[in-house]
Amino acid sequence: MRTACAVLLAAGLALPVRGFGMQASRLPPRATLTTTSRTKSIEVVRGPRDASTTKQVQRASLLSDGDDTSVPGYPRSKYNAPIIGGLLAAAVTALLFRDVLAILALYQYDSMMEADWLPESLKLLARLPADLLADYGAAANARPVVVKACTSGVAYLVGDVVAQAYEGRREIAVLDLQRAARNSISGFLLHGPILHYWIEFLEGPVTLAFCAAVGITEIVPKTPAEFSLIFSKIFLDQTIFALGFNTIYSIALSVLAARKAEEIVNNVKETLVPSLFSSWRFWPLVHLVSYSPLVPVELKLLWIDVCEIFWVAILSFIANDEKKTVGSEPTVSVIKEFDVQPAIEIVLASRVELLCTLNQTVNDVLRRSS
């Protein structure tokens, strides 16, 4: 029951939502947003909101189907709130169903118990995090691939929503649920299963090969051999695995978005190296814990996915802070979809945002000087 919520969250967002599936051009001033119904042409001029500069506004001609476009550049959908609300309700119900039944039973049979039902219920709720973690560990041992696939599906869904919020979609009505679904499906089908087998490979054959190479039979905790093994795993993870997985993930997202073969190849070439450097800013430190005995094998992927969500949130905060430092806020966020993992999406999108802002600032200075 408790793992059913992950399946609902990973798969439920694949329902078609009118007005989404857009792709924005990389740089202003002209951008073309292609939707599932028709092409919408938008002319965007980025820069600070200054009443004295009439050109620093969005000029758009939208052939919409009656959608409210009060958030610049993004169509609205009346179906987003019911879909998200229904999925959250299903997830909460699946997670807490057993505990709610237990609390109701305590209340119903309170007169037959020596202890009061309320303190016992509070004790039950206090144990809830540990119980959920224990249930997850048991499920991960019983059906590791399915459970870890669901874990990554939910993590990548949440990460993409955070990335969309950075890109200007700060209202539920303008979230691109199809894009979130693509990330969730990619996390479910790719990240969870692939990372499960990768961790098994590192903990099994790689560890055995390392022991044979250094002439030992087992890894003794807190010894140079253990630290050397951890660093070896991190090196393999952040080179071979990162290059391979980032490429596969980018191709999968592009295929789900129905992009042309030439676009897919160009996107992989553009994003592969930046993705690798972005990964090196965070994951080596995280993997000092991931590949240590501190995290049990069945919980390693959960730990990595939780860190992924925090990394996306940190990048979003840093990117928004950088825009404030530059001193200019775009009037609209029309950003190319890079078809990469949510954290890397924010890194690449923030670079485009800053380039656009700096370009507009330079143009303003040149115009005033002339």
C-alpha positions as CSV (number, residue, x, y, z in Angstrom):
1,M,0.0,0.0,0.0
2,R,2.7,2.4,0.9
3,T,4.6,2.0,-2.4
4,A,1.4,2.5,-4.4
5,C,1.6,6.3,-4.0
6,A,4.9,6.3,-5.8
7,V,3.4,4.5,-8.8
8,L,0.5,7.0,-8.8
9,L,2.8,10.0,-8.7
10,A,5.1,8.6,-11.4
11,A,2.4,7.6,-13.9
12,G,-0.6,9.8,-13.2
13,L,0.9,12.9,-14.7
14,A,1.1,11.3,-18.1
15,L,-2.6,12.3,-18.6
16,P,-2.8,14.8,-21.5
17,V,-3.2,18.4,-20.4
18,R,-4.4,21.0,-22.9
19,G,-1.9,23.8,-23.7
20,F,1.3,22.1,-22.7
21,G,4.3,20.4,-24.4
22,M,5.9,23.7,-25.4
23,Q,9.4,24.3,-26.5
24,A,11.0,27.7,-26.3
25,S,13.9,29.1,-28.4
26,R,17.1,29.5,-26.7
27,L,17.6,33.3,-26.9
28,P,15.5,36.4,-27.3
29,P,14.2,38.6,-28.9
30,R,12.2,36.1,-31.1
31,A,10.9,32.9,-29.6
32,T,8.6,30.2,-31.0
33,L,6.5,28.2,-28.6
34,T,5.3,25.0,-30.2
35,T,2.3,23.4,-28.5
36,T,0.3,20.3,-29.2
37,S,-2.4,22.3,-31.0
38,R,-0.7,25.1,-32.9
39,T,2.3,27.4,-33.1
40,K,2.4,30.5,-30.9
41,S,4.7,33.3,-32.0
42,I,6.1,35.4,-29.2
43,E,8.4,38.4,-29.4
44,V,10.2,38.8,-26.1
45,V,12.4,41.7,-25.0
46,R,14.1,41.0,-21.7
47,G,15.3,43.5,-19.2
48,P,14.4,45.4,-16.1
49,R,10.8,46.7,-15.7
50,D,11.4,50.4,-16.4
51,A,8.4,52.6,-17.2
52,S,10.7,54.9,-19.2
53,T,11.6,52.1,-21.6
54,T,8.6,51.0,-23.6
55,K,10.4,48.2,-25.4
56,Q,11.1,46.4,-22.1
57,V,7.8,44.6,-22.2
58,Q,6.5,41.4,-23.7
59,R,4.9,41.8,-27.1
60,A,3.0,38.6,-27.9
61,S,0.5,37.3,-30.5
62,L,-1.0,34.2,-29.0
63,L,-3.4,32.0,-31.0
64,S,-4.8,30.5,-27.8
65,D,-7.8,28.3,-27.3
66,G,-9.2,30.6,-24.7
67,D,-6.5,30.0,-22.2
68,D,-5.7,32.7,-19.7
69,T,-2.2,34.0,-20.3
70,S,-1.8,36.3,-17.3
71,V,1.6,34.6,-16.6
72,P,3.7,35.9,-19.6
73,G,4.5,33.2,-22.1
74,Y,2.9,30.3,-20.4
75,P,-0.7,29.1,-21.1
76,R,-2.9,28.1,-18.2
77,S,-4.8,24.9,-17.7
78,K,-7.8,24.4,-15.5
79,Y,-7.0,20.7,-15.2
80,N,-3.6,21.1,-13.4
81,A,-5.0,21.8,-9.9
82,P,-7.5,18.8,-9.9
83,I,-4.8,16.4,-11.3
84,I,-2.1,17.5,-8.7
85,G,-4.7,17.6,-5.9
86,G,-5.9,14.1,-6.7
87,L,-2.4,12.7,-6.9
88,L,-1.3,14.2,-3.6
89,A,-4.5,12.9,-1.9
90,A,-3.8,9.4,-3.3
91,A,-0.2,9.6,-2.1
92,V,-1.1,10.8,1.4
93,T,-3.8,8.1,1.7
94,A,-1.4,5.4,0.6
95,L,1.3,6.5,3.0
96,L,-0.9,7.1,6.1
97,F,-3.8,4.6,5.5
98,R,-2.6,2.0,8.0
99,D,-1.7,4.6,10.7
100,V,-5.0,6.3,10.4
101,L,-6.8,3.0,10.8
102,A,-4.7,2.4,14.0
103,I,-5.6,5.8,15.4
104,L,-9.3,5.2,14.7
105,A,-9.1,1.8,16.4
106,L,-7.5,3.4,19.5
107,Y,-10.2,6.0,19.7
108,Q,-13.0,3.5,19.2
109,Y,-11.7,1.1,21.9
110,D,-10.5,3.9,24.3
111,S,-13.0,2.8,27.0
112,M,-11.5,-0.7,27.1
113,M,-7.9,0.5,27.4
114,E,-6.0,1.5,30.5
115,A,-4.0,4.1,28.5
116,D,-5.7,7.1,26.9
117,W,-6.1,7.0,23.2
118,L,-4.6,10.4,22.5
119,P,-1.1,9.9,24.0
120,E,-0.9,6.5,22.3
121,S,-1.8,8.1,19.0
122,L,0.9,10.7,19.4
123,K,3.4,8.0,20.1
124,L,2.3,6.3,17.0
125,L,2.7,9.4,14.9
126,A,6.2,10.0,16.5
127,R,7.3,6.6,15.2
128,L,5.9,7.3,11.7
129,P,9.2,8.4,10.0
130,A,11.1,5.4,11.4
131,D,8.2,3.1,10.4
132,L,8.0,4.5,6.9
133,L,11.8,4.1,6.5
134,A,11.6,0.5,7.8
135,D,8.7,-0.3,5.4
136,Y,10.6,1.2,2.5
137,G,13.7,-0.8,3.3
138,A,11.6,-4.0,3.6
139,A,9.9,-3.3,0.2
140,A,13.3,-2.4,-1.4
141,N,14.7,-5.8,-0.3
142,A,11.6,-7.7,-1.5
143,R,11.2,-5.9,-4.9
144,P,14.2,-3.7,-5.4
145,V,13.9,-2.7,-9.0
146,V,10.2,-1.7,-8.8
147,V,10.5,0.2,-5.5
148,K,13.7,2.0,-6.6
149,A,12.1,2.8,-10.0
150,C,9.1,4.4,-8.2
151,T,11.5,6.3,-5.9
152,S,13.3,7.9,-8.8
153,G,10.1,8.6,-10.7
154,V,8.8,10.6,-7.7
155,A,12.1,12.3,-7.2
156,Y,12.5,13.4,-10.8
157,L,8.9,14.6,-10.8
158,V,9.5,16.8,-7.8
159,G,12.8,18.0,-9.2
160,D,11.3,19.0,-12.5
161,V,8.5,21.0,-10.7
162,V,11.2,22.9,-8.8
163,A,13.1,23.6,-12.0
164,Q,9.9,24.9,-13.6
165,A,9.3,27.2,-10.7
166,Y,12.8,28.7,-11.3
167,E,11.9,29.2,-15.0
168,G,8.9,31.3,-14.0
169,R,6.1,28.7,-13.7
170,R,5.2,29.7,-10.1
171,E,1.5,28.9,-10.3
172,I,-0.1,25.5,-10.5
173,A,-2.1,26.5,-13.5
174,V,0.9,27.1,-15.7
175,L,3.0,24.1,-14.7
176,D,3.9,21.9,-17.7
177,L,2.6,18.6,-16.5
178,Q,3.6,16.8,-19.7
179,R,7.2,17.8,-19.2
180,A,7.0,16.8,-15.5
181,A,5.6,13.5,-16.6
182,R,8.4,12.9,-19.1
183,N,11.0,13.5,-16.3
184,S,9.0,11.2,-14.0
185,I,8.8,8.4,-16.6
186,S,12.5,8.8,-17.4
187,G,13.3,8.6,-13.7
188,F,11.1,5.5,-13.4
189,L,12.3,3.7,-16.4
190,L,15.9,4.8,-16.4
191,H,17.4,6.3,-13.3
192,G,15.9,3.9,-10.7
193,P,16.6,0.6,-12.5
194,I,20.0,1.6,-13.9
195,L,21.3,3.1,-10.6
196,H,20.1,0.0,-8.8
197,Y,22.2,-2.3,-10.9
198,W,25.1,0.3,-10.9
199,I,25.2,0.3,-7.1
200,E,25.0,-3.5,-7.1
201,F,28.0,-3.5,-9.5
202,L,30.0,-1.2,-7.4
203,E,29.2,-3.1,-4.2
204,G,29.9,-6.5,-5.8
205,P,32.4,-6.9,-8.7
206,V,34.2,-3.6,-8.2
207,T,34.7,-4.2,-4.5
208,L,35.9,-7.8,-5.1
209,A,38.3,-6.6,-7.8
210,F,39.6,-3.9,-5.5
211,C,40.3,-6.4,-2.7
212,A,42.1,-8.7,-5.1
213,A,44.2,-5.8,-6.5
214,V,45.4,-4.7,-3.1
215,G,45.8,-8.2,-1.7
216,I,43.1,-8.3,1.0
217,T,40.1,-10.5,1.6
218,E,37.7,-8.0,3.1
219,I,37.4,-4.2,3.7
220,V,38.1,-3.2,7.3
221,P,36.2,-0.1,8.4
222,K,38.0,3.2,8.8
223,T,41.2,2.0,7.1
224,P,43.1,3.5,4.1
225,A,41.7,0.6,2.0
226,E,38.1,1.5,2.8
227,F,38.7,5.2,1.9
228,S,40.5,4.2,-1.3
229,L,37.6,2.0,-2.3
230,I,35.1,4.8,-1.7
231,F,37.2,7.3,-3.8
232,S,37.5,4.7,-6.5
233,K,33.7,4.2,-6.6
234,I,33.2,8.0,-6.8
235,F,35.7,8.3,-9.7
236,L,33.9,5.6,-11.6
237,D,30.5,7.1,-10.8
238,Q,31.4,10.6,-11.9
239,T,33.2,9.6,-15.1
240,I,31.9,6.4,-16.8
241,F,28.5,6.3,-15.2
242,A,27.8,10.1,-15.4
243,L,28.7,10.3,-19.1
244,G,26.7,7.3,-20.1
245,F,23.6,8.0,-18.0
246,N,23.4,11.7,-18.9
247,T,23.5,10.8,-22.6
248,I,20.9,8.1,-22.2
249,Y,18.6,10.4,-20.1
250,S,18.9,13.2,-22.6
251,I,18.0,11.0,-25.5
252,A,15.1,9.5,-23.6
253,L,13.6,12.9,-22.8
254,S,14.0,14.0,-26.4
255,V,12.3,10.9,-27.7
256,L,9.4,11.3,-25.3
257,A,9.1,15.0,-26.5
258,A,9.0,13.7,-30.1
259,R,12.1,15.6,-31.2
260,K,13.8,15.0,-34.5
261,A,17.0,12.9,-34.7
262,E,19.1,15.9,-35.6
263,E,17.8,17.9,-32.6
264,I,18.5,15.0,-30.3
265,V,22.1,14.7,-31.5
266,N,22.7,18.4,-31.2
267,N,21.2,18.5,-27.7
268,V,23.4,15.7,-26.5
269,K,26.5,17.5,-27.9
270,E,25.5,20.8,-26.3
271,T,24.7,19.5,-22.8
272,L,27.0,16.5,-22.2
273,V,30.1,18.5,-21.0
274,P,28.2,21.1,-19.0
275,S,26.2,18.2,-17.4
276,L,29.4,16.6,-16.3
277,F,30.9,19.7,-14.8
278,S,27.6,20.5,-13.0
279,S,27.7,17.0,-11.5
280,W,31.2,17.5,-10.2
281,R,30.0,20.5,-8.1
282,F,27.9,18.4,-5.8
283,W,27.9,14.7,-6.2
284,P,31.4,13.8,-5.2
285,L,30.7,15.1,-1.7
286,V,27.3,13.4,-1.5
287,H,28.8,10.1,-2.7
288,L,31.4,10.2,0.2
289,V,28.3,9.1,2.2
290,S,26.5,7.2,-0.6
291,Y,29.2,4.7,-1.1
292,S,30.2,4.4,2.5
293,P,28.9,1.8,5.0
294,L,26.8,4.7,6.6
295,V,24.0,4.0,4.2
296,P,22.6,0.5,3.8
297,V,22.6,-0.8,0.2
298,E,18.8,-0.9,0.0
299,L,18.6,2.8,1.0
300,K,21.4,4.2,-1.1
301,L,19.2,5.1,-4.0
302,L,16.7,6.7,-1.7
303,W,19.5,8.8,-0.2
304,I,20.7,9.8,-3.7
305,D,17.3,10.8,-4.9
306,V,16.6,12.9,-1.8
307,C,19.9,14.7,-2.3
308,E,18.9,15.2,-5.9
309,I,15.8,17.1,-4.9
310,F,17.8,19.3,-2.4
311,W,20.4,19.9,-5.1
312,V,17.7,21.1,-7.5
313,A,16.4,23.4,-4.8
314,I,19.8,24.8,-4.0
315,L,20.6,25.4,-7.7
316,S,17.2,27.2,-8.1
317,F,18.0,29.4,-5.1
318,I,21.5,30.2,-6.4
319,A,20.3,30.9,-9.9
320,N,17.6,33.3,-8.7
321,D,20.0,35.0,-6.4
322,E,22.5,35.5,-9.3
323,K,19.7,37.2,-11.3
324,K,19.1,39.5,-8.4
325,T,22.8,40.3,-8.2
326,V,22.9,41.3,-11.9
327,G,20.0,43.7,-11.0
328,S,17.7,42.8,-13.7
329,E,14.6,40.6,-13.8
330,P,13.3,39.2,-17.1
331,T,9.7,40.1,-17.9
332,V,9.1,36.6,-19.1
333,S,10.7,33.3,-18.8
334,V,10.8,31.7,-22.2
335,I,13.7,29.2,-21.9
336,K,14.8,26.3,-24.2
337,E,14.0,22.9,-22.8
338,F,17.4,21.2,-22.7
339,D,16.1,17.7,-22.1
340,V,18.4,16.9,-19.2
341,Q,18.0,16.1,-15.6
342,P,16.2,18.8,-13.5
343,A,19.4,20.0,-11.7
344,I,21.3,20.3,-15.0
345,E,18.2,22.0,-16.6
346,I,18.5,24.8,-14.0
347,V,22.2,25.2,-14.5
348,L,21.8,25.6,-18.3
349,A,18.7,27.6,-18.1
350,S,20.3,30.1,-15.7
351,R,23.2,30.6,-18.0
352,V,20.8,31.5,-20.8
353,E,18.9,33.8,-18.4
354,L,22.1,35.6,-17.4
355,L,23.3,35.9,-21.0
356,C,20.0,37.4,-22.0
357,T,20.0,39.9,-19.1
358,L,23.6,40.9,-19.7
359,N,23.0,41.2,-23.4
360,Q,20.0,43.5,-22.8
361,T,22.0,45.6,-20.3
362,V,24.8,46.1,-22.8
363,N,22.3,47.1,-25.5
364,D,20.7,49.6,-23.1
365,V,24.1,51.1,-22.3
366,L,25.0,51.4,-26.0
367,R,21.6,52.9,-26.8
368,R,21.9,55.5,-24.1
369,S,25.5,56.4,-25.1
370,S,24.5,56.9,-28.7
